[in-house]
Amino acid sequence: MKVEYDPKHDLLNLELLPGVEIVDSVEIDGIIFDYGKDRVIVSIEILDAGKRTKHSPLEQLEFTVTKSEG
């Protein structure tokens, strides 16, 4: 997964499947969902990300991986 923030355009992009071709995009209230083949979510782009939060989006980034046993 790749997380990018463009402060000039105030865009936050969460690329979930790097290298997968985007075949469709849907925007819902300033959030763009990019889909690959078979409707898998390839990336999520948040427009006006800084305006939707109280701080810079990157200052709020916390990453945790939870693995289940078994």
C-alpha positions in Angstrom: 0.0 0.0 0.0 1.2 3.5 -0.8 0.0 6.7 0.9 0.6 10.0 -0.9 -0.4 13.6 0.1 -0.1 16.5 -2.4 -0.3 19.7 -0.3 -0.4 21.9 -3.4 -3.7 20.3 -4.6 -4.8 19.1 -1.1 -5.2 15.5 -2.3 -4.7 12.4 -0.2 -4.3 9.1 -2.2 -4.4 5.7 -0.7 -3.1 3.3 -3.3 -4.1 -0.2 -2.2 -3.0 -2.2 -5.2 0.0 -0.6 -6.9 0.4 -1.5 -10.6 -3.2 -2.7 -11.0 -5.0 -1.0 -14.0 -7.9 1.2 -13.1 -11.0 0.5 -15.2 -13.6 2.6 -13.5 -13.8 5.5 -11.0 -16.7 6.7 -8.9 -16.8 9.9 -6.9 -19.0 10.2 -3.8 -19.0 13.5 -1.9 -15.4 14.3 -2.9 -14.0 10.8 -2.4 -13.0 8.9 -5.5 -12.9 5.1 -5.6 -10.8 3.7 -8.4 -11.8 0.1 -9.4 -9.9 -2.5 -11.2 -11.2 -5.6 -13.0 -13.7 -7.6 -11.0 -14.6 -4.4 -9.0 -11.6 -4.6 -6.7 -10.7 -1.3 -5.1 -7.3 -0.2 -6.5 -7.1 3.3 -4.8 -9.1 5.8 -2.8 -8.5 9.6 -3.4 -9.8 12.2 -1.0 -10.3 15.6 -2.5 -9.8 18.7 -0.2 -8.3 16.4 2.4 -6.9 19.2 4.6 -10.3 20.8 4.7 -11.9 17.6 5.9 -9.6 17.2 8.9 -8.5 19.5 11.7 -4.7 19.0 10.9 -2.5 18.2 8.0 -3.5 14.7 6.8 0.1 13.4 7.1 0.3 14.5 10.7 -2.6 12.2 11.5 -1.1 9.1 9.8 -0.9 6.1 12.1 -0.3 2.7 10.6 -1.1 -0.6 12.4 -1.2 -4.1 11.1 -3.3 -6.5 13.1 -2.7 -10.2 12.4 -4.9 -13.0 13.7 -3.3 -16.3 15.0 -3.8 -19.4 13.0 
